[in-house]
Amino acid sequence: MADGRALFLRAQFKTSVLDVRLTYKAQQAPLAKALKDIRTLTNVRFTYNADIIRRQPPVTIDAKQVTLEAVLKQILSGTKLQFAEDLGGIVIFPDEDAGEKTGKRSILVTGQVGERTIQTCRALPFVHPSLISEPLLPETACFP
């Protein structure tokens, strides 16, 4: 019940999901597991490339009643990843500075991906533009 009230209050006052407070402890946990645990604790959706997350070093953290922003900064501090809030969730993506060293560049694209029908553009759940590795075909893709 308290979680429902917290979500209602966050929506009512339009605070950032990064302001959500949590207590979380992990010792040498894979980053993917830490992100799943944090998602469960906060009800905040995370969007990321699973292959990139799997290649990151293990996470050790002992945080008590700190913001989600502080937790993310700490668990991503040993990586070349950064995060941004988008559509009420968090997108984790490669640090642009790291791309300059390898000659590869990345661009953060936010929004929703949809599926085009004859008359409408229906948003696809759990699909974020930054995770699409194949080119979108103009006749089938849309951005609602």
N, C-alpha and C positions, 0 to 999 in steps of 0.2 A: 504494500500500500504506500509506503514512504517513497518508493521509486516512482510510482505514478504521480504523486504530488510533486516530486522534484522535476519530472518531465513537464508537468503542467506549468509549474512556476517558471521554468526555463523558457517555455514557449510564450507565456504571458509577458515576461519582462524582456524577451528577445536578447538574452545573454548568449554569449558564444559557448559552443560546446567545449571550447578550450578552457573555460572557467569552471567546469564540473570538477568537484573535489573527490579524491579517492585515496584509499590506502592500498598499496600493492607491494608485495615482496617476491623476489625471484632470485635464485642463485644459479648462475651459469645456464639459464634457460634459453632455448632457441628463440630468436626474435619473433618468429611466427607464433609460437606458443604464448609469448608475452602479449602480443597484440590481440590474440584471441581472448586471453584472460581479461585484458583491459576492456575489450568490447563487451564481454559478459558483465563486468562490474559497472560499466557506465552507460550501456545501451547506445553507444556511439558507433556508427558504421565506419569501417576503415576500408579504403580502396588502395590497392598496391599491386605490383607485379610480384607474384609469389616466387618466381625464380630469383629475383633480386633479393628478396627478403631472406630466402633460404641460404644465400651466400654470405650473410652478415655474421659477425662474431656473436657469441652468446651474451645474454643480458644478465647483469647482476644489479639489483635495485632493492632498496628498502625505504619506501616513501610512505609517510603517514599524513593523511589529510592535506594533500597538496593538489594543485590544479593538474588537469590532464595535460595542459601545455608544459608544465614543469616535468612531468613524467616522460612525455615524448621527447623533450630535449635531452633528458638524461639517458634514455635507452637508445637514442639515435646518435649520441655524442661520439661513439667510436666508429661510426659509419660515414659514408659519403652520401647520406640521405637527408632530405629535409621534408617538412610537412606543411600543409596548408588546409584551412577549413574550406569546405565546399558543400553546399546544399545540406547543411546540418550534419555533415560527416567530415572525416579527415582523409585527405589524399596524401600518400607517402610516395615520394619520387626522388630520382637521383639529383644530387647537388649539381647545379650548373657549373660551378668552378671545377668540379671533378671532370666534367665533360670537356672542358677546354684543354686539359692536360692530355686527354686521349684523342683529341680531334673530333670527338662526337659531341653533338649538341642535343639537348632535349628541350621541349617546350611543354609547359603545363597547360593543358586544355581543360577547362571546367565546363560543366553543364550536364546534359543528359543526351543519350543516344536513343533514337527511336527507330521504329520500323514503319516504313511507308506502306500504306494501303492506298487504294484508289482515291479515297476522299479524306483520309486523316493521317496523322503522324502520331503513333502510339509509343509512349515512353517505354523502353525496355528496363525492367528492374535489374539492379545490381550490375549494370554496364556503365562504365565511365569512359569518356573519350580517351583519357590518358593510357588506358590499358589495351587499346586496339593496336595490334601490330600489323594488320593487313589493311591495305587501302579500302576506304569505304566507296562503294559504288553509288553514284548519284541517283540512280534509278531505284535503289532499295533503301538507302539510309536517309535519315532526316534528323534534325535537332529540334525537339519540341520546346 
